[in-house]
């Protein structure tokens, strides 16, 4: 497995695995993260996988860089290039109420694509999405890729407030805002699920490397599941 490291902070190094964003590369990074977590867990304070990199934070008062890099090299040298499908886990299903009341840009996305509202919902929910990375905000999962006709540029002027659980599209990616925050994505619906809860054992519902499908639901089910309008 090809990789190189770069010292990116007093207590961090970043492992680079490639330059092009694709699922195969992201899966290699996830395999590397699992291997390093298993073999070097006591020495690593945190790991942050991204599209092409894996950032590692370690305790500089109790560890040294040369020793850590040597052990990382040994751990990654034993990784297979291909992982069996069984290790990928189940697809995470997320219920979504696709409607202008929860996704004010739904009709604009439809008009831009030359589709009806129902066709946008069908096409968006028919895809199985891959979680490429977590970033921007805690639990914010970048998912890809949407069907080509649904790809929509970010808004020229971001909104000051996007409610938690809102589903959006930006270019070829789709994502759910885990927390209320500003945002410039095209909003097409909302889930009643809590994407990020610091009180949970695993705060973020989604993790890099997972696969996601969206299940369209009606207004009554959305409200029954705790959704807010």
URGI-V404682 format. One record per pair of residues at least 4 apart in sequence whose C-alpha atoms are under 8 Angstrom apart, sorted by sequence separation. I is the first residue (numbers start at 1). J is the second residue. D is the distance in whole Angstrom. If there is no record, write none. Layout:
# URGI-V404682
{{I	J	D} {I	J	D}}
This chain:
# URGI-V404682
{{8	12	6} {9	13	7} {21	25	7} {22	26	6} {23	27	6} {24	28	6} {25	29	6} {26	30	6} {27	31	6} {28	32	6} {29	33	6} {30	34	6} {31	35	6} {32	36	6} {33	37	6} {34	38	6} {35	39	6} {36	40	5} {37	41	5} {40	44	6} {41	45	8} {49	53	6} {50	54	6} {59	63	6} {60	64	6} {63	67	8} {64	68	6} {65	69	6} {66	70	6} {67	71	6} {68	72	6} {69	73	6} {70	74	6} {71	75	6} {72	76	6} {73	77	6} {74	78	7} {75	79	7} {83	87	7} {84	88	8} {85	89	8} {98	102	7} {99	103	6} {100	104	4} {105	109	6} {106	110	6} {107	111	6} {108	112	6} {109	113	6} {110	114	6} {111	115	6} {115	119	6} {116	120	6} {117	121	6} {118	122	6} {119	123	6} {120	124	6} {121	125	6} {122	126	6} {123	127	7} {134	138	7} {135	139	7} {136	140	6} {146	150	6} {147	151	7} {162	166	7} {169	173	6} {170	174	6} {177	181	8} {198	202	8} {199	203	7} {206	210	7} {217	221	6} {218	222	6} {219	223	6} {220	224	6} {221	225	6} {222	226	7} {223	227	5} {7	12	6} {8	13	5} {20	25	8} {21	26	8} {36	41	7} {49	54	4} {58	63	7} {60	65	8} {63	68	7} {97	102	7} {98	103	7} {99	104	8} {100	105	7} {110	115	5} {111	116	7} {115	120	6} {134	139	6} {135	140	5} {146	151	6} {169	174	4} {198	203	5} {217	222	6} {222	227	5} {223	228	7} {7	13	4} {8	14	6} {48	54	6} {49	55	6} {100	106	6} {110	116	6} {134	140	5} {135	141	7} {168	174	6} {169	175	7} {197	203	5} {198	204	8} {6	13	6} {7	14	6} {18	25	7} {37	44	8} {47	54	7} {48	55	5} {99	106	7} {100	107	7} {110	117	6} {134	141	5} {135	142	8} {167	174	7} {168	175	5} {196	203	5} {197	204	7} {5	13	7} {6	14	5} {17	25	7} {47	55	6} {48	56	7} {98	106	8} {133	141	6} {134	142	6} {167	175	6} {168	176	6} {196	204	5} {5	14	6} {6	15	6} {47	56	5} {107	116	8} {110	119	8} {132	141	7} {133	142	5} {167	176	4} {168	177	8} {195	204	6} {196	205	6} {5	15	4} {6	16	8} {46	56	6} {47	57	6} {107	117	6} {110	120	6} {131	141	6} {132	142	6} {133	143	8} {166	176	5} {167	177	7} {195	205	5} {4	15	6} {5	16	6} {45	56	8} {46	57	5} {106	117	7} {109	120	8} {131	142	6} {132	143	6} {165	176	6} {166	177	5} {194	205	8} {195	206	7} {3	15	6} {4	16	5} {17	29	7} {44	56	7} {45	57	5} {46	58	7} {131	143	5} {132	144	7} {164	176	8} {165	177	5} {166	178	8} {3	16	5} {4	17	7} {44	57	6} {45	58	5} {130	143	5} {131	144	7} {164	177	5} {165	178	6} {3	17	5} {33	47	7} {44	58	5} {45	59	7} {129	143	6} {130	144	6} {163	177	7} {164	178	5} {165	179	7} {170	184	8} {176	190	8} {2	17	6} {3	18	7} {43	58	6} {44	59	7} {129	144	5} {130	145	8} {154	169	8} {162	177	7} {164	179	4} {170	185	5} {2	18	8} {33	49	7} {43	59	7} {129	145	6} {154	170	5} {163	179	7} {164	180	4} {169	185	5} {170	186	6} {178	194	7} {179	195	8} {129	146	8} {152	169	7} {153	170	5} {154	171	7} {163	180	5} {164	181	8} {168	185	5} {169	186	5} {178	195	5} {179	196	7} {151	169	7} {152	170	6} {153	171	5} {162	180	5} {163	181	7} {168	186	5} {169	187	7} {177	195	8} {178	196	6} {30	49	7} {127	146	7} {151	170	7} {152	171	5} {161	180	7} {162	181	5} {168	187	4} {169	188	8} {176	195	8} {29	49	7} {43	63	7} {127	147	8} {151	171	5} {152	172	7} {161	181	5} {162	182	6} {167	187	6} {168	188	6} {33	54	7} {151	172	5} {160	181	7} {161	182	5} {162	183	6} {166	187	7} {167	188	6} {168	189	7} {124	146	7} {150	172	8} {151	173	7} {160	182	4} {161	183	7} {166	188	8} {167	189	5} {29	52	7} {98	121	7} {124	147	7} {159	182	6} {160	183	7} {166	189	6} {167	190	5} {26	50	8} {29	53	7} {123	147	7} {148	172	7} {158	182	7} {159	183	5} {166	190	4} {167	191	7} {26	51	6} {29	54	7} {147	172	8} {158	183	5} {159	184	6} {165	190	5} {166	191	6} {25	51	8} {26	52	7} {124	150	8} {146	172	5} {158	184	4} {165	191	5} {25	52	7} {145	172	5} {146	173	6} {157	184	7} {158	185	7} {165	192	6} {144	172	7} {145	173	5} {146	174	7} {156	184	7} {165	193	7} {22	51	8} {144	173	5} {145	174	7} {155	184	5} {165	194	7} {21	51	6} {120	150	7} {143	173	6} {144	174	6} {154	184	6} {155	185	6} {164	194	8} {165	195	7} {192	222	6} {21	52	6} {40	71	8} {142	173	7} {143	174	5} {154	185	5} {155	186	7} {191	222	7} {192	223	8} {20	52	7} {142	174	6} {143	175	6} {154	186	6} {193	225	8} {19	52	6} {142	175	5} {153	186	8} {192	225	6} {193	226	8} {18	52	6} {141	175	6} {152	186	7} {192	226	6} {193	227	8} {17	52	6} {18	53	8} {140	175	7} {141	176	7} {192	227	4} {16	52	6} {17	53	6} {36	72	7} {39	75	7} {113	149	6} {140	176	7} {191	227	7} {192	228	7} {16	53	5} {113	150	6} {140	177	6} {15	53	5} {16	54	7} {140	178	6} {14	53	7} {15	54	5} {36	75	7} {139	178	6} {14	54	6} {15	55	6} {35	75	7} {36	76	8} {110	150	8} {138	178	7} {14	55	4} {15	56	8} {35	76	7} {109	150	7} {137	178	8} {138	179	8} {13	55	6} {14	56	6} {137	179	8} {12	55	7} {13	56	5} {109	152	7} {12	56	5} {13	57	7} {32	76	6} {35	79	8} {12	57	4} {11	57	6} {12	58	6} {11	58	6} {32	79	7} {11	59	6} {31	79	8} {11	60	6} {10	60	8} {31	83	8} {28	81	7} {139	195	6} {139	196	5} {138	196	7} {103	166	7} {102	166	7} {103	167	7} {139	203	8} {103	168	8} {139	204	5} {141	206	7} {138	204	7} {139	205	7} {141	207	7} {139	206	7} {141	208	7} {139	207	8} {96	167	8} {134	207	7} {133	207	8} {134	208	6} {1	76	7} {131	206	8} {133	208	5} {1	77	7} {131	207	7} {132	208	6} {133	209	8} {109	186	8} {131	208	5} {132	209	6} {1	79	7} {131	209	5} {1	80	8} {130	209	7} {131	210	5} {1	81	6} {106	186	8} {130	210	6} {131	211	6} {51	132	6} {105	186	5} {106	187	6} {130	211	5} {131	212	7} {50	132	7} {51	133	6} {105	187	5} {106	188	4} {129	211	5} {130	212	6} {50	133	5} {103	186	8} {104	187	6} {105	188	6} {106	189	7} {128	211	7} {129	212	5} {49	133	7} {50	134	7} {103	187	5} {104	188	6} {128	212	6} {129	213	6} {49	134	8} {102	187	8} {103	188	4} {104	189	8} {128	213	5} {102	188	7} {103	189	4} {127	213	7} {102	189	5} {103	190	7} {126	213	8} {127	214	8} {100	188	7} {101	189	8} {102	190	6} {125	213	7} {126	214	8} {99	188	7} {100	189	7} {125	214	5} {98	188	6} {99	189	6} {124	214	8} {125	215	6} {98	189	4} {125	216	7} {97	189	5} {98	190	7} {96	189	6} {97	190	5} {96	190	5} {97	191	6} {96	191	4} {121	216	8} {95	191	6} {96	192	7} {94	191	7} {95	192	7} {95	193	8} {94	193	8} {26	132	6} {23	130	7} {23	132	7} {92	210	7} {94	212	7} {96	214	6} {98	216	7} {91	210	7} {92	211	6} {93	212	6} {94	213	6} {95	214	6} {96	215	6} {97	216	6} {98	217	7} {90	210	8} {91	211	5} {92	212	5} {93	213	5} {94	214	5} {95	215	5} {96	216	5} {97	217	5} {88	209	8} {89	210	7} {90	211	7} {91	212	5} {92	213	6} {93	214	6} {94	215	6} {95	216	6} {96	217	6} {97	218	6} {88	210	7} {91	213	7} {93	215	7} {95	217	6} {97	219	7} {97	222	6} {96	222	8} {102	229	7} {101	229	7} {50	208	8} {49	208	7} {30	208	7} {30	209	6} {27	209	6} {26	209	7}}
